[in-house]
Amino acid sequence: MPTNPPLTLDATDHAIIAELQGDGRMRVAQLGRAVSAH
């Protein structure tokens, strides 16, 4: 087990995480459209 201290997230971290997750969903949707277009 790593002995790293527990992470504490502030509002900025939450905003970045939300953006990354939104990005991932958009890429998945784009991939789905690209696949269904072929």
C-alpha positions as a printed NumPy array, in Angstrom:
array([[  0.   ,   0.   ,   0.   ],
       [  1.405,   3.436,  -0.859],
       [  1.832,   5.798,   2.062],
       [  0.66 ,   8.9  ,   0.218],
       [ -1.426,  11.352,   2.242],
       [ -5.115,  11.339,   1.365],
       [ -6.022,  13.689,  -1.454],
       [ -8.007,  16.783,  -0.624],
       [ -9.961,  18.249,  -3.508],
       [-10.823,  21.917,  -3.703],
       [-13.265,  23.566,  -6.081],
       [-10.645,  23.914,  -8.821],
       [ -9.884,  20.197,  -8.736],
       [-13.587,  19.398,  -8.966],
       [-13.949,  21.72 , -11.966],
       [-10.987,  20.102, -13.716],
       [-12.315,  16.61 , -13.009],
       [-15.775,  17.542, -14.295],
       [-14.209,  18.96 , -17.465],
       [-12.113,  15.848, -18.017],
       [-15.133,  13.597, -17.533],
       [-17.18 ,  15.718, -19.928],
       [-14.321,  15.494, -22.422],
       [-14.282,  11.731, -22.151],
       [-18.012,  11.492, -22.723],
       [-17.749,  13.741, -25.794],
       [-14.962,  11.601, -27.263],
       [-16.961,   8.439, -26.67 ],
       [-19.967,  10.007, -28.393],
       [-17.804,  11.116, -31.332],
       [-16.303,   7.634, -31.615],
       [-19.78 ,   6.121, -31.556],
       [-20.923,   8.423, -34.344],
       [-17.787,   7.701, -36.386],
       [-18.255,   3.95 , -35.999],
       [-21.947,   4.029, -36.895],
       [-21.2  ,   6.221, -39.936],
       [-19.022,   3.514, -41.516]])
